[in-house]
Amino acid sequence: SSDQKRRMSQLADELTSAAPVSTKSMLTGTWNLAYTTEKEVLSLIGDPGVDVYQKVDVEQGTLGNSIAFTDGKRFDVAGKIDTKAQSGANAEAPYGLRSDFAFTGASLKVPPLQLPLPPFGAGWFVSTYLDENLRVNRDSRGDLAIYVRAPA
């Protein structure tokens, strides 16, 4: 609902105001998506039969978004990422650790088939809050995403 969206945005802003100093290396890892305003995946969050996660490797400059279903079906998008040092807030983006990305490939797996798909999309996200376990992003489309680091 719009009230829930507004409240989550307020909570994210409050958390951001208390953000610890973060470094680019802290972004590396696998992150489970806990909340988003992104229309493409919003309906999948919280479904016990679906895992939505992102893998980031800042050193290698890679990014992967995955939607995995318990029945073996999955959708994966791969891309390149360039993470900057902390950036100041401006008209385009909020303060935080900025990452520019471009998708380079995608695939849809419906066992036993795996179908390559054309990549689409480029933009940026800013990690406005980042610690060892939690990440709050705002992106170039105006969406909010909250991630929890996956267990190692």
Sequence and secondary structure as in RCSB ss.txt:
>XXXX:A:sequence
SSDQKRRMSQLADELTSAAPVSTKSMLTGTWNLAYTTEKEVLSLIGDPGVDVYQKVDVEQGTLGNSIAFTDGKRF
DVAGKIDTKAQSGANAEAPYGLRSDFAFTGASLKVPPLQLPLPPFGAGWFVSTYLDENLRVNRDSRGDLAIYVRA
PA
>XXXX:A:secstr
 HHHHHHHHHHHHHHHHT     GGGG EEEEEEEE  HHHHTTTT TTEEEEEEEETTTTEEEEEEEETTS EE
EEEEEEEEEEEE   SS  SEEEEEEEEEEEEEEETTEEEEE    EEEEEEEEE SSEEEEEETTS EEEEEE 
  
